[in-house]
């Protein structure tokens, strides 16, 4: 009788295992697809993060170059300023060098000239 019970229990366990496997298979597949999607998104995020870091690094090097060459190549500096302003080529309506403030175009040119002459 014990052996009969063991056999019945063993068959019930096998039947239940097969039934659960059948029921759980679609859920396992869906979880696997979700995991793959998450891995893809994590990879995309890491790629974007690396790209952003490289962009920031290159931008900082560009700014350092412009700053280092400002007195030698003022055109590069003003090209950068023009781009930051949205492409307008307007001159400032007033300017100050810390001592003198003016809105006269000729005096503004003089202030620029004095600044870059150093």
Secondary structure as GFF3:
##gff-version 3
##sequence-region A 1 118
A	DSSP	alpha_helix	2	68	.	.	.	ID=ss1
A	DSSP	alpha_helix	74	84	.	.	.	ID=ss2
A	DSSP	beta_strand	95	96	.	.	.	ID=ss3
A	DSSP	beta_strand	101	102	.	.	.	ID=ss4
A	DSSP	alpha_helix	105	117	.	.	.	ID=ss5
###
